[in-house]
Amino acid sequence: MFWVLLLLLAWAVAGLACLRLCLAAVRAAAVAPPAVDRAHPLTLYEAAFLAGGPRRVADLTLVSMARQRRLLLAHTGWATVVDPCGRDEMERSVIGAIGPGGQSRIAPVRSGAAAADAVRALADRLVRAGLAVPDDARGVAAGVQRVRVAALAVGALGAAALALPADQPHPLIALWFTLPLALTLGCLAITRMEAHPYSRWASPAGQRLIGSLVRQADGSADDRTYLTSVAVRGVHAIGEPDLRAAFAHRERYVEERWERRA
């Protein structure tokens, strides 16, 4: 009867994920979308926020300063200030996150810059322009991701139940596990019909602007186009090996910290 425990766990995982998605969808539906300001000029920082949120803005700022030789990003994952005078609020936030010593690991710099007041002001400006998703409506994308994970978990639990000795025929056990799986897949289908395209950061109007930026970035190879690619695609669009190594080292640093906490 051990498979029954796995079935109960599958129902708990599926039910909780679907419930959280439904609550997020209700909260999102209660938020009146602001009017879209079609004349709003989109900056690179704003494009980065719409494509990847506050952390993408921090990444773009780091890459931009590094290309201008005002910030040194070492392949070991350290950031060193070369020019302590930031040219805008984002750059000053990065310099402030590095600290008075002028040197810090990239991972905490990224986190500190992403939480700065300048990024929050940028987000508020995009929400007022109708290009970004309000805070109360951002849970739908995260809820969809949780339901997807729950569907995979139900499948894994079902496979584990079928692999164990049981007092019931395997087709019957598989049928029982199809019920929570159908719940998750049905919830995903309904959400796709009702709330697609769902994004954690960009509204439908903002997503269209990001799409136009991607097409423009594919057409030329100047410095602004390079930074546009980083804004909309993330650090994976970085071409320089040293810069890629610096950000790859950042990811390893974050993983090591999570492992130590666990």
C-alpha positions as CSV (number, residue, x, y, z in Angstrom):
1,M,0.0,0.0,0.0
2,F,3.0,2.3,-0.2
3,W,1.8,3.5,-3.6
4,V,-1.2,5.1,-1.8
5,L,1.1,7.3,0.2
6,L,2.8,8.4,-3.1
7,L,-0.6,9.1,-4.5
8,L,-1.6,11.3,-1.6
9,L,1.7,13.1,-2.0
10,A,1.0,13.6,-5.7
11,W,-2.5,15.0,-4.9
12,A,-1.0,17.4,-2.3
13,V,1.6,18.7,-4.7
14,A,-0.8,19.1,-7.6
15,G,-3.6,20.6,-5.4
16,L,-1.3,23.1,-3.7
17,A,0.3,24.3,-6.9
18,C,-3.1,24.7,-8.7
19,L,-4.6,26.5,-5.7
20,R,-1.7,29.0,-5.6
21,L,-2.1,29.6,-9.4
22,C,-5.8,30.1,-9.1
23,L,-5.3,32.6,-6.3
24,A,-2.6,34.5,-8.3
25,A,-4.9,34.6,-11.3
26,V,-7.7,36.0,-9.1
27,R,-5.4,38.7,-7.8
28,A,-4.2,39.5,-11.3
29,A,-7.8,39.8,-12.6
30,A,-8.6,42.2,-9.8
31,V,-5.9,44.6,-10.9
32,A,-7.1,47.1,-13.5
33,P,-4.4,47.4,-16.3
34,P,-3.2,50.9,-16.8
35,A,-3.5,52.6,-20.1
36,V,-0.6,51.9,-22.4
37,D,1.6,54.9,-23.2
38,R,2.5,54.1,-26.8
39,A,4.8,57.2,-27.0
40,H,7.0,56.0,-24.1
41,P,10.6,55.8,-25.3
42,L,12.1,52.6,-24.1
43,T,15.6,52.8,-22.7
44,L,18.0,49.9,-22.5
45,Y,17.5,49.7,-18.7
46,E,13.8,49.5,-19.2
47,A,14.2,46.8,-21.9
48,A,16.3,44.8,-19.5
49,F,13.7,45.1,-16.8
50,L,10.9,44.0,-19.1
51,A,12.9,41.1,-20.4
52,G,14.4,39.8,-17.1
53,G,13.5,41.9,-14.2
54,P,15.7,43.8,-11.7
55,R,18.6,41.3,-11.9
56,R,18.7,41.7,-15.7
57,V,19.0,45.5,-15.2
58,A,22.0,44.9,-12.8
59,D,23.6,42.6,-15.3
60,L,23.2,45.1,-18.1
61,T,24.7,47.9,-16.0
62,L,27.7,45.7,-15.1
63,V,28.3,44.7,-18.7
64,S,28.0,48.3,-20.0
65,M,30.4,49.7,-17.4
66,A,32.9,46.8,-18.1
67,R,32.8,47.5,-21.8
68,Q,33.6,51.2,-21.1
69,R,36.5,50.2,-18.9
70,R,35.0,51.9,-15.9
71,L,34.5,48.6,-14.1
72,L,36.7,45.5,-14.2
73,L,35.0,42.2,-14.1
74,A,37.5,39.5,-13.5
75,H,37.1,35.9,-14.7
76,T,37.4,34.9,-11.0
77,G,34.0,36.5,-10.3
78,W,35.2,39.8,-8.7
79,A,34.2,43.4,-9.7
80,T,36.6,46.2,-9.2
81,V,35.7,49.9,-9.6
82,V,37.9,51.8,-12.0
83,D,35.9,55.0,-12.3
84,P,34.0,55.8,-9.1
85,C,31.8,58.4,-10.7
86,G,28.6,56.8,-12.0
87,R,27.0,58.4,-15.0
88,D,23.4,57.6,-14.0
89,E,21.4,56.2,-11.1
90,M,21.9,52.6,-12.2
91,E,25.7,52.9,-12.3
92,R,25.8,54.7,-9.0
93,S,23.7,51.9,-7.5
94,V,26.3,49.3,-8.8
95,I,29.2,51.3,-7.4
96,G,27.3,51.7,-4.1
97,A,26.7,47.9,-4.0
98,I,30.4,47.2,-4.5
99,G,31.1,49.3,-1.4
100,P,33.8,51.8,-0.3
101,G,36.6,49.2,-0.8
102,G,36.0,49.4,-4.5
103,Q,36.0,45.6,-4.9
104,S,33.5,42.9,-4.3
105,R,32.2,39.6,-5.7
106,I,29.8,40.0,-8.6
107,A,26.9,38.0,-7.1
108,P,26.3,40.3,-4.1
109,V,26.8,43.3,-6.3
110,R,24.1,42.1,-8.6
111,S,21.7,41.4,-5.8
112,G,22.3,44.8,-4.1
113,A,22.0,46.8,-7.4
114,A,18.8,44.9,-8.3
115,A,17.2,45.9,-5.0
116,A,18.2,49.6,-5.3
117,D,15.8,52.5,-5.3
118,A,16.7,53.3,-8.9
119,V,15.4,49.9,-10.1
120,R,12.2,50.3,-8.1
121,A,11.6,53.7,-9.6
122,L,12.2,52.3,-13.1
123,A,9.6,49.5,-12.4
124,D,7.0,52.0,-11.2
125,R,7.6,54.1,-14.3
126,L,7.0,51.1,-16.6
127,V,3.9,50.1,-14.7
128,R,2.4,53.6,-15.1
129,A,3.2,53.4,-18.8
130,G,1.3,50.1,-19.1
131,L,4.5,48.2,-20.2
132,A,5.2,46.3,-17.0
133,V,3.1,43.9,-14.9
134,P,2.0,45.4,-11.6
135,D,3.3,43.7,-8.4
136,D,-0.1,42.2,-7.6
137,A,-0.3,40.5,-11.0
138,R,3.2,39.0,-11.2
139,G,2.2,35.8,-9.5
140,V,0.6,34.2,-12.5
141,A,3.9,33.4,-14.3
142,A,5.4,32.0,-11.1
143,G,2.3,30.0,-10.5
144,V,2.4,28.5,-14.0
145,Q,6.0,27.5,-13.3
146,R,5.0,25.8,-10.1
147,V,2.2,23.9,-11.7
148,R,4.6,22.7,-14.4
149,V,7.0,21.5,-11.7
150,A,4.0,19.8,-10.0
151,A,3.0,18.0,-13.2
152,L,6.6,16.6,-13.5
153,A,6.5,15.6,-9.8
154,V,3.3,13.8,-10.2
155,G,4.7,11.9,-13.2
156,A,7.8,11.0,-11.2
157,L,5.7,9.8,-8.2
158,G,3.6,7.7,-10.5
159,A,6.6,6.1,-12.1
160,A,8.0,5.4,-8.6
161,A,4.7,3.8,-7.6
162,L,4.7,1.6,-10.7
163,A,8.2,0.5,-9.9
164,L,7.3,-0.7,-6.4
165,P,5.6,-4.0,-5.5
166,A,1.9,-3.4,-5.1
167,D,-1.3,-5.3,-4.2
168,Q,-3.2,-3.7,-7.1
169,P,-2.8,-4.1,-10.9
170,H,-0.4,-1.5,-12.4
171,P,-2.9,-0.2,-14.9
172,L,-5.2,0.7,-12.0
173,I,-2.4,2.5,-10.1
174,A,-1.5,4.4,-13.3
175,L,-5.1,5.4,-13.7
176,W,-5.2,6.8,-10.1
177,F,-2.1,8.9,-10.9
178,T,-3.6,10.3,-14.1
179,L,-6.2,12.2,-12.0
180,P,-3.7,14.6,-10.3
181,L,-1.8,14.8,-13.5
182,A,-5.0,15.7,-15.4
183,L,-5.6,18.4,-12.7
184,T,-2.3,20.1,-13.4
185,L,-2.5,19.8,-17.2
186,G,-6.0,21.1,-17.2
187,C,-5.0,24.0,-15.0
188,L,-2.2,24.9,-17.4
189,A,-4.5,24.6,-20.4
190,I,-7.1,26.9,-18.8
191,T,-4.4,29.5,-17.8
192,R,-3.0,29.5,-21.3
193,M,-6.4,30.2,-22.8
194,E,-7.3,32.9,-20.3
195,A,-4.1,34.6,-19.3
196,H,-1.5,33.9,-22.1
197,P,0.9,35.5,-22.8
198,Y,1.8,35.5,-19.1
199,S,5.0,37.2,-18.0
200,R,6.4,38.1,-14.6
201,W,7.7,41.4,-15.8
202,A,6.4,42.7,-19.2
203,S,2.7,43.3,-20.0
204,P,1.5,42.3,-23.5
205,A,2.4,45.7,-24.8
206,G,5.8,45.5,-23.2
207,Q,6.4,42.1,-24.7
208,R,5.6,43.5,-28.2
209,L,8.2,46.2,-27.6
210,I,10.8,43.6,-26.5
211,G,10.0,41.6,-29.7
212,S,10.7,44.6,-31.9
213,L,14.0,45.2,-30.1
214,V,15.0,41.6,-30.7
215,R,14.4,42.0,-34.5
216,Q,16.4,45.2,-34.4
217,A,19.3,43.6,-32.5
218,D,19.5,40.9,-35.2
219,G,20.0,43.4,-37.9
220,S,23.3,45.2,-36.9
221,A,26.4,44.8,-34.7
222,D,27.2,48.2,-33.1
223,D,27.7,48.7,-29.4
224,R,24.1,49.6,-28.6
225,T,22.9,46.6,-30.4
226,Y,25.3,44.5,-28.4
227,L,23.9,45.9,-25.2
228,T,20.4,45.5,-26.5
229,S,21.1,41.8,-26.9
230,V,22.3,41.6,-23.3
231,A,19.2,43.4,-22.2
232,V,16.7,41.1,-23.9
233,R,18.6,37.8,-23.8
234,G,20.7,38.1,-20.7
235,V,24.4,37.4,-20.0
236,H,24.2,34.4,-22.4
237,A,24.5,37.0,-25.2
238,I,27.9,38.1,-24.0
239,G,30.6,37.4,-26.6
240,E,33.8,38.2,-24.7
241,P,35.2,35.0,-23.1
242,D,36.5,36.9,-20.0
243,L,33.1,38.5,-19.3
244,R,31.3,35.2,-19.8
245,A,33.7,33.6,-17.4
246,A,33.1,36.3,-14.8
247,F,29.3,35.8,-14.9
248,A,29.7,32.0,-15.0
249,H,31.8,32.3,-11.8
250,R,29.0,34.3,-10.3
251,E,26.5,31.5,-10.8
252,R,28.9,29.0,-9.2
253,Y,29.3,31.4,-6.2
254,V,25.5,31.5,-5.8
255,E,25.2,27.7,-6.0
256,E,28.0,27.3,-3.4
257,R,26.2,29.6,-1.0
258,W,22.9,27.7,-1.4
259,E,24.8,24.4,-0.7
260,R,26.3,25.8,2.5
261,R,22.9,27.0,3.7
262,A,21.4,23.6,3.0
